Amino acid sequence: MSIAIRAASEAAAWAFAGVFLALGLFFVLGRLSVPMGDFATFAAALGFVGGATGFVAVAALVRGRFPGKTPVLGARRGAAIGVLVVVVVPSVSAFFNPGSGGLLYSIYGQVWWSVVVAGGPFAVVGAVLGRWMDRRLFGSRGA
C-alpha cells in the first residue's frame, strides 16, 4: 500500500467515525426519537459520504504534493479537509431529505448550522491529524 493511500484511508476512517459520532450527539442532544436501526443506517450512510470525501481530498492532495514537498498535509490543509467534510455531509443529507422550505433552503440551513456547530471541532481534529500524519507517514517536521 502506498503512503498516499494509507494517509487517505486513515483520513477516511477518522471522517467516518467523526460523522457517526456527530450525528449520534445531534440525535441524543436534540432528543430525536428514531429506531436504532434507522439511526444506524442513516449515520452509516452519511459516515460513508464523509469518509469518501476525506479519502478523495487527502488522496488528491498527497498525490499532488508528494514527493519532495514538505509539509504534505499540515495543519491548515488538514483543517480545510475537516471543514470540507462538514460542508459535504449535510449537503448530501439535505439533498436526500429536503425540508418543507425546499431544497435550497434545506441545504443552506443544514450546512450553515453544521459549520456553526461542528466546523470548529472538525477543523481542530483535521489540523491535528494533518500534522500527525505529516510527522508519522511523511517524516516532515514542518507546520
NUROFI-277374 format. One record per residue (C-alpha): residue number from 1; residue in one letter; x, y, z. Coordinates in steps of 0.1 Angstrom, whole numbers, always signed. Layout:
N
+-----+---+-------+-------+-------+
:   k : r :    xx :    yy :    zz :
+-----+---+-------+-------+-------+
: NUM : A :     X :     Y :     Z :
...
+-----+---+-------+-------+-------+
END
This chain:
143
+-----+---+-------+-------+-------+
:   k : r :    xx :    yy :    zz :
+-----+---+-------+-------+-------+
:   1 : M :    +0 :    +0 :    +0 :
:   2 : S :   +14 :   +34 :   -10 :
:   3 : I :   +18 :   +62 :   +15 :
:   4 : A :    -8 :   +83 :    -3 :
:   5 : I :   -34 :   +55 :    +0 :
:   6 : R :   -25 :   +49 :   +36 :
:   7 : A :   -29 :   +85 :   +46 :
:   8 : A :   -62 :   +88 :   +26 :
:   9 : S :   -75 :   +56 :   +43 :
:  10 : E :   -67 :   +69 :   +78 :
:  11 : A :   -84 :  +102 :   +69 :
:  12 : A :  -115 :   +83 :   +57 :
:  13 : A :  -116 :   +62 :   +89 :
:  14 : W :  -114 :   +93 :  +111 :
:  15 : A :  -140 :  +112 :   +90 :
:  16 : F :  -164 :   +82 :   +91 :
:  17 : A :  -161 :   +80 :  +129 :
:  18 : G :  -164 :  +117 :  +133 :
:  19 : V :  -196 :  +120 :  +113 :
:  20 : F :  -211 :   +90 :  +130 :
:  21 : L :  -203 :  +105 :  +165 :
:  22 : A :  -215 :  +139 :  +155 :
:  23 : L :  -248 :  +125 :  +142 :
:  24 : G :  -252 :  +105 :  +174 :
:  25 : L :  -247 :  +136 :  +195 :
:  26 : F :  -272 :  +155 :  +173 :
:  27 : F :  -298 :  +128 :  +178 :
:  28 : V :  -292 :  +125 :  +215 :
:  29 : L :  -289 :  +162 :  +224 :
:  30 : G :  -318 :  +170 :  +201 :
:  31 : R :  -339 :  +143 :  +218 :
:  32 : L :  -349 :  +129 :  +185 :
:  33 : S :  -366 :   +95 :  +189 :
:  34 : V :  -359 :   +72 :  +160 :
:  35 : P :  -354 :   +35 :  +159 :
:  36 : M :  -318 :   +24 :  +164 :
:  37 : G :  -317 :    +6 :  +131 :
:  38 : D :  -329 :   +37 :  +112 :
:  39 : F :  -303 :   +59 :  +130 :
:  40 : A :  -275 :   +34 :  +124 :
:  41 : T :  -284 :   +32 :   +87 :
:  42 : F :  -286 :   +69 :   +83 :
:  43 : A :  -254 :   +76 :  +102 :
:  44 : A :  -235 :   +49 :   +84 :
:  45 : A :  -246 :   +62 :   +50 :
:  46 : L :  -236 :   +98 :   +59 :
:  47 : G :  -204 :   +85 :   +76 :
:  48 : F :  -196 :   +67 :   +43 :
:  49 : V :  -201 :  +100 :   +25 :
:  50 : G :  -178 :  +118 :   +49 :
:  51 : G :  -152 :   +90 :   +47 :
:  52 : A :  -153 :   +91 :    +9 :
:  53 : T :  -149 :  +129 :   +10 :
:  54 : G :  -119 :  +127 :   +33 :
:  55 : F :  -104 :   +99 :   +13 :
:  56 : V :  -106 :  +117 :   -21 :
:  57 : A :   -94 :  +151 :    -6 :
:  58 : V :   -64 :  +136 :   +11 :
:  59 : A :   -55 :  +113 :   -18 :
:  60 : A :   -57 :  +142 :   -43 :
:  61 : L :   -37 :  +165 :   -20 :
:  62 : V :   -10 :  +139 :   -12 :
:  63 : R :    -6 :  +128 :   -48 :
:  64 : G :    -5 :  +164 :   -60 :
:  65 : R :   +22 :  +175 :   -35 :
:  66 : F :   +42 :  +143 :   -29 :
:  67 : P :   +71 :  +137 :   -32 :
:  68 : G :   +96 :  +163 :   -23 :
:  69 : K :   +73 :  +190 :    -8 :
:  70 : T :   +70 :  +194 :   +30 :
:  71 : P :   +47 :  +196 :   +47 :
:  72 : V :   +24 :  +174 :   +26 :
:  73 : L :    -7 :  +178 :   +46 :
:  74 : G :    +0 :  +201 :   +75 :
:  75 : A :   -24 :  +218 :  +100 :
:  76 : R :   -40 :  +242 :   +76 :
:  77 : R :   -48 :  +217 :   +49 :
:  78 : G :   -60 :  +192 :   +75 :
:  79 : A :   -83 :  +218 :   +90 :
:  80 : A :   -96 :  +226 :   +55 :
:  81 : I :  -103 :  +190 :   +48 :
:  82 : G :  -122 :  +187 :   +81 :
:  83 : V :  -144 :  +217 :   +72 :
:  84 : L :  -149 :  +202 :   +37 :
:  85 : V :  -163 :  +171 :   +53 :
:  86 : V :  -186 :  +192 :   +75 :
:  87 : V :  -199 :  +210 :   +43 :
:  88 : V :  -204 :  +180 :   +21 :
:  89 : V :  -221 :  +157 :   +45 :
:  90 : P :  -251 :  +180 :   +54 :
:  91 : S :  -254 :  +189 :   +17 :
:  92 : V :  -259 :  +153 :    +8 :
:  93 : S :  -283 :  +149 :   +37 :
:  94 : A :  -303 :  +179 :   +27 :
:  95 : F :  -304 :  +167 :    -9 :
:  96 : F :  -320 :  +134 :    +1 :
:  97 : N :  -341 :  +148 :   +29 :
:  98 : P :  -353 :  +183 :   +19 :
:  99 : G :  -374 :  +202 :   +44 :
: 100 : S :  -407 :  +219 :   +39 :
: 101 : G :  -389 :  +251 :   +27 :
: 102 : G :  -374 :  +234 :    -3 :
: 103 : L :  -341 :  +220 :   -14 :
: 104 : L :  -321 :  +252 :   -14 :
: 105 : Y :  -333 :  +264 :   +20 :
: 106 : S :  -327 :  +230 :   +34 :
: 107 : I :  -291 :  +228 :   +20 :
: 108 : Y :  -284 :  +264 :   +32 :
: 109 : G :  -298 :  +257 :   +67 :
: 110 : Q :  -282 :  +224 :   +73 :
: 111 : V :  -248 :  +234 :   +60 :
: 112 : W :  -249 :  +267 :   +80 :
: 113 : W :  -258 :  +250 :  +112 :
: 114 : S :  -233 :  +222 :  +107 :
: 115 : V :  -205 :  +246 :  +101 :
: 116 : V :  -215 :  +267 :  +132 :
: 117 : V :  -219 :  +236 :  +155 :
: 118 : A :  -193 :  +211 :  +141 :
: 119 : G :  -170 :  +232 :  +120 :
: 120 : G :  -146 :  +242 :  +148 :
: 121 : P :  -142 :  +207 :  +163 :
: 122 : F :  -137 :  +191 :  +128 :
: 123 : A :  -112 :  +218 :  +119 :
: 124 : V :   -92 :  +212 :  +151 :
: 125 : V :   -92 :  +174 :  +146 :
: 126 : G :   -83 :  +179 :  +109 :
: 127 : A :   -54 :  +201 :  +119 :
: 128 : V :   -41 :  +177 :  +145 :
: 129 : L :   -45 :  +148 :  +121 :
: 130 : G :   -28 :  +167 :   +93 :
: 131 : R :    +3 :  +174 :  +114 :
: 132 : W :    +3 :  +139 :  +129 :
: 133 : M :    +2 :  +123 :   +95 :
: 134 : D :   +30 :  +145 :   +82 :
: 135 : R :   +52 :  +135 :  +111 :
: 136 : R :   +44 :   +99 :  +111 :
: 137 : L :   +39 :   +90 :   +75 :
: 138 : F :   +60 :  +116 :   +56 :
: 139 : G :   +87 :  +123 :   +82 :
: 140 : S :   +84 :  +160 :   +79 :
: 141 : R :   +86 :  +183 :  +109 :
: 142 : G :   +71 :  +214 :   +92 :
: 143 : A :   +39 :  +233 :  +100 :
+-----+---+-------+-------+-------+
END
